[in-house]
């Protein structure tokens, strides 16, 4: 299983790739868990996601088998509620430039 924490506890365990609104037909987006709380349905995460790129194209789009994507280093102002089942994996965040980060998925896909 995976361990999830708030970024104030452990940054690495707070970095998640998730399906926005649980929609699995869109690309997962990177975000940082700010709070973990309980609701009627169970545990929930309050997440600030990285904003999409507007100033340049993603150089990693040419490499479909390398799980990296370029995003803005800026985070959304608002918090988004994310259910744990919407989370794909943790990700590694690399500061590509002051305005950009590279998000590399840590998803482990295995053949059974």
Residue pairs with C-beta under 8 A, 6 or more apart in sequence:
2 87
2 89
2 90
3 13
4 13
4 14
4 16
4 33
4 36
4 45
4 84
4 87
5 13
5 14
5 33
5 36
6 14
6 33
6 34
6 35
6 36
7 14
7 32
7 33
7 34
11 32
12 90
13 90
14 32
14 33
14 34
15 30
15 31
15 32
15 90
15 91
15 92
15 93
16 30
16 31
16 32
16 33
16 45
16 47
16 82
16 87
16 88
16 89
16 90
16 91
17 28
17 29
17 30
17 31
17 87
17 88
17 89
17 90
17 91
17 103
17 105
17 107
18 28
18 29
18 31
18 47
18 82
18 86
18 87
18 88
19 26
19 28
19 86
19 88
20 26
20 29
20 49
20 80
20 86
21 86
22 83
22 85
22 86
27 69
28 88
28 105
29 49
29 50
29 52
29 71
30 49
30 50
30 69
30 71
30 91
30 93
30 101
30 103
31 47
31 48
31 49
31 50
31 75
31 80
31 82
32 47
32 48
32 49
32 75
33 45
33 46
33 47
33 82
34 46
34 47
34 48
34 79
35 45
35 46
35 79
36 43
36 44
36 45
36 46
37 43
37 44
37 46
38 44
41 83
42 83
42 84
43 84
44 81
44 82
44 83
44 84
45 81
45 82
45 83
45 84
45 87
46 79
46 80
46 81
46 82
47 79
47 80
47 81
47 82
48 75
48 76
48 77
48 78
48 79
48 80
49 75
49 76
49 80
50 71
50 72
50 73
50 74
50 75
50 76
50 101
50 103
51 71
51 72
51 74
51 75
51 76
52 71
52 72
53 70
53 71
53 72
53 100
54 72
55 99
56 70
56 100
58 69
58 70
59 70
60 66
60 68
60 69
60 70
60 102
61 69
67 104
67 105
67 107
68 102
68 103
68 104
68 105
69 102
69 103
70 96
70 100
70 101
70 102
70 103
71 100
71 101
71 102
71 103
72 99
72 100
72 101
73 95
73 97
73 98
73 99
73 100
73 101
74 99
88 105
88 107
89 105
89 106
89 107
89 108
90 106
91 103
91 104
91 105
91 106
92 103
92 104
92 106
93 101
93 102
93 103
94 101
94 102
94 104
95 101
96 102
